[in-house]
Amino acid sequence: MDAELEKLVESGKLTTKAAEQLEQLRPGSFCLHKSWGFGQVAEWNLLLNQIVIDFKTKARHPMQLAYAAENLTPIPAGHFLARKVREPDAIKAALKSDPAAVVRNILEGFDGKATLAQISEVLVGDLFTETEWKRWWTSAKKAMKSSGYFSVPAKKSEPIALRGEPVSRADELLTFFNQTRQSKEQAAALDQIIKFHHEFKDPKTQLQPIVEKIESTAAQNQKLHSPLTFELVLARDDLLARVPELTITRPDLTLERLISEEEPRLTEILSKLPSAKERRVLQALPRALGDGWSRRVWRMMVSNNPRLVAQIPKIFAENGKIDELRTLLERAVREHSASSEMMVWLCRERASWPELITPEILPAILSAIERDQHNEASRSSRLRDLLLDDRELIGDIFKNSEVGAARDVMRRLLLTPVFDNLTKRSLMARVIKLYPELESMATGAQPEEKTETLVVSWSSLRKRQEEYEEVVNKKIPENSKEIGVARSYGDLRENFEFKAAKQMQAVLMRRKSELEQMLHRARGTDFSNADTFQVSIGTIVTLRDVDSAQEESYSILGAWDGDPERHIISYQTAIGQALLGKKRGERVTLNTDHGTATYEVLAISSAPLDIAPALAEDQGVALGAG
């Protein structure tokens, strides 16, 4: 022991234990303090009973000897923090050449285990920027797993630990797979086994039990957890493709059979799969569904799922069915049956479908937005935002079009209830920029909209009344309470709940105004006095194709009625407008899936009465303003 320390012990100024601790804190040595962190001993001044420490945030900080002995932890020269000071060049070289060794050195300073946050704290700032650290950690983690000396947990909050003996990655993956209980963890473990299949020294022995467990779990979960079953079967097929010596134990458990059996639920299942696996299921649809697959896949595309809408056209293209897809899209646009997500996709991909980007598409867009506004299950603003934000869309729609087409579309825009007057004028201004002669329609838009009457069925009117009542009597009061509660949380500049509630208030008030305008203009009818001398609102018209003699019927109903599958169409649609006023024996040209066709009007009859029993007492309220 140092002679001066011995004198202090003999005089009773230091305990033997404190002196032994100070012996390890000689000038030039390194230490840790629980509050000030890493430091280096600068000097001793035993006459003043002091030791001076250079901390990162406290240079030349003096401490009483007894206090220093009690509160400083000496660290050896090989500790990573000490090496950063003593040999910075060697550390920087090791970070590049042997990242696993650097992590080992860091963990040794934390008694063999440390969290990711603790490791980053040691490195970021002195040796890495935040961006450099993330990039380095990705490569370091690979080196650590490859060495086998590190236990790297899946959760970032759990500590990374040093092992006494190396464990092969193959053994580690098998252990992890067999210990998992959650389906997501099992699927993740399986993906890792597939990725590192080449590291298994005896794949037949090691991996065949995995195949059997995959198939057993997949079969057990088909009804209750169908997405998991799809993931497991895809993973099993991947594993078999990479390790040919493995064998299937359930030959009936195939992707094609799963698709066939789960077709009614396939849209829901696909939405829960990772995008890469969803893509593989979609690619298997033609061979799984056989002849007629394209029509069945089309029904999935109209489901309004954004991912499916984007992926399914690729399946048509890969299987030589692009012309059929074009025909289906043309019909969906023409009949205004295209979903909002389909319209979003078509507008964004319009460079690939120039023949569909015509004035006809804008009424179809408006119809989709209107459906979304009135459908609780699919209320979305993506298409609405696209129409308003894409400044080039209107120009592309009306490229090389006649002024008459633009005039018809502007009339349709004036009728829509989903935009306020200011927004309508903004959209019309884009059309007027192309057709200046239509400016009078915009300047007279307000009077025209005020006097325009919409003929609607009692049932559709009732739905909008109910929505209005819910907005006014339930949603707006609930939102007001939310604003009050959020306001009580304090500082409004950083109050996310308050901002969200205020944004919802704007949405609800806009919707209230839109519904009031709709109900103000609506005239309800049960179609009881429909004029069957000619095609009119509330009639069923039977048509015969002049060339093929094929017959089909359409029910021409109110502005808010529409069900293309049942041939129920609004009188405001292109087909409805073309048929109105036609008499028996007259001919009309309509757009079809294969171009245009000429039809003869065979018969005109009355549509079934539409009566909403609970509506009569509300008529005065709904239509009083009109």
Buried (B, 14 or more C-beta within 10 A) or exposed (E): EEEEBEEBBEEEBBBEEBBBBBBBBEEEBBBBBEEBBBBBBBBBEBEEBBBBBBBEEBEEBBBEBBEBBEBBEBBEEEBBBBBBBBEEEEBEEBBEEBBBBBBBBBBBBBEBBBBBEBBBEBBBEEBBEEEEBEEBBEEBBEBBBBBBBBBBEEEEEEBBBBEEEEBBBBBBBBEBBEEBEEBEBBBBBBBBBBEBBEBBEEBEEBBBEBBBBBBBBBBEBBEEBBBBBBBBBBBBBBBBEBBEEBEBEBEEBBBEEBBEBBBEEBBEBBBEBEEEBBBBBBBBBBEBBEEEBBEBBBEBBBBBBBBBBBBBBEBBEEBEBEEBBBBBBBBBBBBBBBBBBBBBBBBEEBEEBEEBBBBBBBBBBBBBBBBBBBEEEBEBEBBBEBBBEBEEBBEBBBEEBEBEBBBBBBBBBBBBBBBEEEBBBEBBEBBBEBBEEBBEBBEEBEEEBEEEEBBBBBBBBBBBBEBBEEBBEEBBEEBEEBBEEBBEEEEEEEBEBBEEBBEBBEBBEBBBEBBBBBBBBBEBBBBEEBEBEBBBBBBBBBBBBEEEEEEEEBBBBBBBBBEBEEBBBBBBBBBBBBBBEBEBEEEBEBBBEEEEBEBBBEBBEBBEEBEBEEBEEBEEEBBEEE
